[in-house]
Amino acid sequence: MRILCKGCEALGKATIRAGCNAFFGYPITPQTELVAYLSKKMPEHNRLIIQAESEISAINMVYGAAAAGFRVMTSTASPGMSLKAEGISYIVGSELPCVIVNVCRVGPGLGGIQPSQQDYFFMTKGLGHGGVRAIVLAPNSVQEIYDLTIEAFDLADKYRNPVIIFLDGTLGQVMESLDIEDEYEDKVHTLSDIISLKPWSSNGKLHRKNRNIIKSLNLDNDDLKRHMDNLSNKYLQIKKNEIRYEKIYLDKKVDIILVCFGMISRTCEKAAEELKKENIEVGIIRPITLWPFPYDIIKHMSENTKYGFLCVEMNFGQMIEDVILSSYGNNKVYSYAEVSGDIIDYESVIKYVKGIIKGEVNEYKV
């Protein structure tokens, strides 16, 4: 079945379909539509939804529900993610699965409600104290929001770790066609299912000797070392198994490769199509997982471009650092980074590409 659907609503539909038992959140633009949608639909499917008194309360409710074995989600926008950071670190340290949505808005502090990608560093490198890591998925369409949200719950359970869905504000608000199943089987797990599928959970076992204890505190040095080794090995497994990206127009050598994610990748694709009409060949690498980042494919493609890479972002230039690391100095890397509250238009990307070819744009320096 194909329907017309807003990005935040697609998130909600996927959350229901994925079998999310509980949602804890707090209204903040531009993701309030998700909370509004779930507040109506979760009770219809006998699911729990609570509007917490704050983002801090919401993330700690997520901790409790995840510890009990439930599939659980929270969502917010940029300022709310700052408030959730401590709780996220506890959840990672306790090895609990959950899905966290960040619909990114512009600026530090309260900033503005316009769209942005300024939380890239926050999501990929500074999510919480203690060196925590989480898979960060960056869809670029309403359809991909739906598909990746369902996958996010499975990945969270697979690795017993939070998974982040990272959108810019425009993608949360845009309306597009969405293909969804007409009917589906309810995936919500009963207590007996949880005990069977998640034997580690704090699920109300009556036998004292078999009780599970969920915690992130380890005061014994040997226990702490085992725990940290386990987290390190988990991160290595994620980097080995879960890197996702899309290559566009890279079946041959090109003049320049654009590296971009989320909504901006669609702007870049339009720019590439227009430049092709002027015999300027442009390829695109779109990271779908911002962490783990697809370093190897960018390194591999360093020899496939004449002028190098152009990283296009709606921030001050953040992913550019990962692109530079990826290229290993094998080719030049340029940055087109802009934070105006508006989506970067394809004409501006075209102008920037032509500037590089003409030698009018300087290579980015760290």
Secondary structure by P-SEA (a helix, b strand, c coil): cbbbbcaaaaaaaaaaaacccbbbbbbcccaaaaaaaaacccccccbbbbbcccaaaaaaaaaaaaaacccccccccaaaaaaaaaaaaaaaaacccbbbbbbcccccccccccccccccccccccccccccccbbbbbccaaaaaaaaaaaaaaaaaccbbbbbccccccccbbbbbbbbcccccccccaaaaaaacccccccccccccccccccccccaaaaaaaaaaaaaaaaaaaacccccccccccccccbbbbbccaaaaaaaaaaaaaaaacbbbbbbbbccccccaaaaaaaacccccbbbbbbbcccccaaaaaaaaacccbbbbbbcccccccccaaaaaaaaaaaaacccccccc
